[in-house]
Amino acid sequence: MKYDVLEGLKGYLEKKYGKNTAKKYYAAAVKLFRDDYDLTVNEINEEVIKERLDHIRGKNEFSAAKQAVLGLKKVYSDITIPGEDWFQEQSLHRKNRSKKKTKTIDLDATQRKINQIEDQKLKYAFRLAMDSGLRVSELAEVLPEDITFKDGDIYVNVTHGKGGSNGVVKCQKDPYLYEHLQDFIKKQENNKKLFYASNTMQKKAHDLGIECHDLRRICAITLRNELKKEMPVEEANAQVKEQLRHARFSTTKRYLFNRKLRVKEKKIGGKG
């Protein structure tokens, strides 16, 4: 399909949906028509669409392609598309792929890799990520004056939180970081970012065999397991959600339960 045809769809999707959802539906449209570069709007009809959709086997992929087709209909009202009954019937015949085995994060190995980093700026950023649950994009914006130390606790004032989720975050206890980060900050200039840019930290983490999101997961799982010793699990879940500054617990669940956390061959984390 010609680029300008899909460009119209792209604009519609970006107005109607969030960034990631719009990107997913647009990608589904590109995949649906990628073998027909010369296809024009006038040649799109119900039979053409059914033929393209017939090759899709996964339920989620089919659903994304359906939304792409409905978007095309909104942008180009003259095209004909299958009815809702057809979409529903076809969806029943498709299944999602079997669930992948849950991955495991080795806490001891991760900590060892971080502790062996000679670059203090990088080492302290990664340790702070594990203690605070900050996103790497938020760490990249931290200034020396955003961090305070009191009675053995580290506090970070997040001023560039995702989706406006700003506020002061109390970190989990880390005596080593409490001592060494203070000394490191004393040597830095105010109003100058304390750590590296987010893409630099992501690359450095990748080189070490670490996912930056796993540092956030470590914070979530270890905090939840500590809190469960003192309070009902529902309260522990709520506090972890607040620590990660999520609007919905459904988002927090992905950090808690999509990975297992192994500590000296003992796995912790997961539902309970």
Residue, then its C-alpha position, 0 to 999 in steps of 0.5 A: m500500500k502506498y505510504d501516503v495512504l497509511e500516513g492518513l491512518k497513522g494520523y488518525l490512530e495517533k489522535k484516537y489512541g495512546k502512543n504505544t497503542a497507535k504504534k501497534y495498530y499502525a504496525a498491524a496495518v503495515k504488515l497487513f498490506r506490506d506486499d501490495y505497495d501499489l494498492t490504492v484506496n479504491e482497491i481496498n474492499e471486503e474481500v481483499i481485507k478478508e484475504r489478508l486477515d485469513h493468514i493471521r493465526g494469533k488472536n492478539e495479532f488478529s485483534a490489532a489488525k481488526q483495529a487497523v482495518l476499522g481505522l482505515k474505514k474511519v479515514y476512508s469511508d468509501i471502502t468496504i470492510p467485513g461486518e462485526d459478526w464476521f470479525q467475532e466469528q473469525s476471532l473464535h478460531r484463533k488462539n494466542r501463543s502458549k505463555k512463555k516460561t517466566k524468566t528469572i532475575d538472579l539478584d546476587a549475580t546482578q548485584r555482583k555485576i553492579n558492584q564490580i563497576e569501576d565508574q562510580k557514576l554508573k555504579y551508584a545510578f544502578r544501585l539507586a535504581m534497585d533501591s528506589g525503583l526509579r526509571v532510568s529516564e528519571l535517574a538521568e534527570v536527577l540533580p545533586e540537590d534532588i537527593t537528601f540523606k536523613d537518619g540512614d535513609i536516602y530520598v529522591n525528589v523525582t521532578h521528571g516522572k513518567g506521565g507527571s508522576n513526580g514526588v519524593v521517593k524513599c529508597q530501601k535501606d542501603p548503608y553502602l550507597y548512603e555513605h558513598l553517594q553522599d561523598f560522590i555528590k559533594k564533588q558534583e556541581n549543583n544544577k548539573k545532572l548527576f548521572y548519565a543520559s538514559n540511552t547511555m545507561q541502557k547501553k552500559a546495562h546491556d553490555l553487562g547483561i542487565e536489563c534496566h527494567d529488571l532493576r525496577r523489578i528488583c525494587a518492587i519484589t524485594l520491597r513487597n517481600e519485606l512489607k509482607k512480613e509486617m502487613p497484609v499482602e493487600e497493603a504491601n501491594a498498595q505500598v509497592k504501587e505507590q513506590l513505583r508511582h503507578a496509576r493502576f495496580s495492574t501495571t505494578k503486577r507486571y513488575l511483581f509477577n512477570r519475573k522470578l527473583r532468585v537469591k542464592e538459589k531460593k526464588i522469591g517473588g510471585k503471587g502470594 
